[in-house]
Amino acid sequence: MHRFYQMFVTPGLFNDWSLIKEWGGVGSPGTVRKEWFETQEEAIVAGNKICTAKCKKGYRALRAEN
């Protein structure tokens, strides 16, 4: 089964930061969850920990170009 997991770090409305996570099967709607952090660095560190764990399970990291 082909699955995906994607994450975004984005600023919030109240001077906070969000780590937005979405996962599911390719071709179907994914599940979305948000976590809030006080700083951008905290959100990035949390995202990197998740990325490391997912890569150990066989996911491949792809970077979006800005």
C-alpha positions as CSV (number, residue, x, y, z in Angstrom):
1,M,0.0,0.0,0.0
2,H,1.3,3.4,-0.9
3,R,1.1,5.9,2.0
4,F,2.1,9.5,2.5
5,Y,3.0,11.7,5.5
6,Q,3.6,15.4,5.1
7,M,4.4,18.2,7.5
8,F,4.4,22.0,7.4
9,V,5.6,24.6,9.9
10,T,3.5,27.8,9.7
11,P,3.0,30.9,11.8
12,G,-0.2,31.1,13.9
13,L,-2.5,34.0,14.5
14,F,-1.5,34.6,18.1
15,N,2.3,34.9,17.8
16,D,2.7,31.1,17.9
17,W,3.8,28.4,15.4
18,S,2.0,25.3,14.2
19,L,3.3,22.0,13.0
20,I,0.6,20.7,10.6
21,K,0.8,16.9,9.9
22,E,-1.2,15.0,7.3
23,W,-1.1,11.3,6.5
24,G,-3.0,8.6,4.7
25,G,-3.1,6.4,1.7
26,V,-2.2,7.9,-1.7
27,G,-5.3,8.8,-3.6
28,S,-7.5,9.1,-0.5
29,P,-8.2,12.1,1.8
30,G,-5.6,12.2,4.6
31,T,-6.0,12.8,8.3
32,V,-4.8,16.2,9.5
33,R,-3.5,17.2,13.0
34,K,-2.0,20.4,14.3
35,E,0.4,21.0,17.2
36,W,1.1,24.4,18.5
37,F,4.5,25.7,19.7
38,E,5.8,29.0,21.1
39,T,8.7,29.3,18.7
40,Q,9.4,28.3,15.1
41,E,12.5,26.4,16.3
42,E,10.4,24.2,18.7
43,A,8.1,23.3,15.8
44,I,11.0,22.5,13.5
45,V,12.7,20.3,16.1
46,A,9.4,18.4,16.7
47,G,9.0,17.9,12.9
48,N,12.5,16.7,12.5
49,K,12.0,14.1,15.2
50,I,8.9,12.8,13.4
51,C,10.8,12.8,10.1
52,T,13.6,10.7,11.6
53,A,11.1,8.2,13.0
54,K,9.2,7.9,9.7
55,C,12.4,7.4,7.7
56,K,13.3,4.5,10.0
57,K,9.9,2.9,9.0
58,G,10.7,3.2,5.3
59,Y,9.3,6.6,4.4
60,R,11.4,8.8,2.1
61,A,12.0,12.5,2.9
62,L,11.2,14.9,0.0
63,R,11.7,18.6,0.4
64,A,9.4,21.1,-1.1
65,E,11.1,23.9,-3.0
66,N,10.1,27.5,-2.3
